[in-house]
Amino acid sequence: MTVDAETFRTAPLDEQAAAEIAACGLEVRLAEDEESTLAWRAAVRRGFQDREPEERNHEAGRPGTAYRRRLGVYDAAGALPDMPVATFATWLSELTVPGGRAVPASAISSVTVAATHRRRGLARSLMAGELREAARAGLPVAMLTASEATIYGRFGFAAAAAAATWRIDTRRAGWLSGDAPGRIDYVSREDARRIAPELHERIRLRLPGEVIVPGPHWDDMLRLRGDAEAAGAVRAIQYRDAAGEIQGLAAFTLDRTPPTPATLEVVFLYAATDDAYAALWHFLLEHDLVGTVVATERSTDEPLWWMIADQRAAEIRLRDHQYVRIVDVAAALQARRYEQAGSVVLDVTDPLGITAGRYLLEVADDGTAQVRILREGEATGSVPLASLGIAELSAIYLGGVRVRTLAAAGRIRTDAVDRVDALFRGSVTPCLTFWY
Ligand SMILES: CC(C)(COP(=O)(O)OP(=O)(O)OC[C@H]1O[C@@H](n2cnc3c(N)ncnc32)[C@H](O)[C@@H]1OP(=O)(O)O)[C@@H](O)C(=O)NCCC(=O)NCCS
């Protein structure tokens, strides 16, 4: 049984984290009222090396973010005692897992520590406290996107879905795929803002790694916030099928800075059908006066690769993107579906002690799973064993990396690599189409 969003948002602070922070002469509390929320936001901007907020940022940043649990660490002895020296946000979201389903998840963002207070363990205390809180709230996983790849592994996170950046030379690419029967039309950014959440909701359960897009992120992507720079640079197009149903939406910018031809940058592209996918990409790749199309946060397994005539017209760069951290092994593993039946004993270590233990995962013929925590020394017969850290279990959870690969990398030890590999494999490559 998981909590509702408001109970999660206002849950009491983790006592251990509060005590560790108090031992440093600091205080952690939730930023709730308007004034402390503004100061909290200003601290986030400072932490991410953004400019000081202007009045219009205050106005623009206000609506739509009340869903966030905002933790601030305050230094009463500092010169700005009302401005947090550390910030941390979480909210109740959902993560799509293999099998066309989603698990409740704690989404983490806005992790900053002021340069004056860095490397004293503040981020560690806040992270460990909020992961324990997520487990207490009955959430199977926590998740985040990271500014640097080296920060979160130590807390048990792993990049469970990679992101691909595509850079396509449109003059070379060519088009092998056929023409879709529907039509493409420009839509206003406001209409795109209305269409996008509904379309995304229709497709997100098909994409392991995808999460609920918080409303303000659509405003950011479509530059609809009052403080957005060069807002009019964003164009949006929709694809309607032959029956007139909207099945696809894309937003993009065009950079005409010389040397021309221009670069077209895809802000997002969502398609509910193969036809919509083909039609939107075809439109973007054949845009006049454009020499390069750049798209970030795409899947590493895009059909597009097989739709262009010259695959060397595309440069594809991979990056870690969607970080996942299982905080309840049984709930997480039971929530996803599996491609085939089988069993494995998972001997899990956890740097924060939240999930450490031995688990028996049993997958039935219909792809559903049962997980049992094993007692100390309990016999498991001939069931294969895999020993791994919680980061490695989180890495294989969405099917984004194979057990075989992690075993070869020395990060999973198992006496039955083929069987465990077959168990965790996913049929859809996970991805996440935005940052949060
Ligand atoms: C990243 C950040 C939040 C870390 O805060 P912090 O309070 O200095 O971190 P801690 O003191 O709790 O460090 C915890 C551990 O992480 C390590 N660590 C911290 N920041 C790190 C970084 N940027 N890269 C690699 N390791 C890092 C520390 O060395 C420490 O390691 P250890 O406990 O294994 O010895 C802080 O440096 C920051 O605000 N950076 C700029 C904003 C940012 O990038 N935030 C992350 C958003 S996803």
The ligand as a Gaussian input file, in Angstrom:
#p B3LYP/6-31G(d) Opt

LIG

0 1
 C       26.699000      17.276000      -5.940000
 C       26.525000      18.018000      -4.613000
 C       25.045000      18.114000      -4.298000
 C       27.227000      17.194000      -3.534000
 O       26.950000      17.761000      -2.272000
 P       27.934000      17.563000      -1.014000
 O       27.168000      17.897000       0.216000
 O       29.202000      18.248000      -1.280000
 O       28.164000      15.997000      -1.044000
 P       28.587000      15.106000       0.211000
 O       29.566000      15.877000       1.050000
 O       27.391000      14.582000       0.896000
 O       29.328000      13.939000      -0.527000
 C       28.868000      12.594000      -0.495000
 C       29.809000      11.771000      -1.330000
 O       29.667000      12.129000      -2.706000
 C       30.927000      12.530000      -3.227000
 N       30.637000      13.623000      -4.165000
 C       29.979000      14.752000      -3.896000
 N       29.858000      15.480000      -4.998000
 C       30.448000      14.800000      -5.990000
 C       30.657000      15.049000      -7.370000
 N       30.229000      16.173000      -7.924000
 N       31.307000      14.121000      -8.085000
 C       31.735000      12.995000      -7.513000
 N       31.577000      12.702000      -6.201000
 C       30.943000      13.603000      -5.458000
 C       31.732000      12.959000      -2.044000
 O       33.098000      12.877000      -2.298000
 C       31.270000      11.973000      -0.997000
 O       31.884000      10.731000      -1.259000
 P       32.095000       9.652000      -0.108000
 O       31.009000       9.831000       0.905000
 O       32.049000       8.374000      -0.825000
 O       33.424000      10.014000       0.470000
 C       27.154000      19.414000      -4.660000
 O       28.490000      19.311000      -5.014000
 C       26.489000      20.372000      -5.642000
 O       25.584000      21.109000      -5.265000
 N       26.942000      20.394000      -6.923000
 C       26.399000      21.333000      -7.909000
 C       24.939000      21.027000      -8.275000
 C       24.770000      19.609000      -8.760000
 O       25.408000      19.184000      -9.705000
 N       23.863000      18.848000      -8.100000
 C       23.537000      17.514000      -8.498000
 C       22.274000      17.570000      -9.293000
 S       21.852000      16.033000     -10.022000

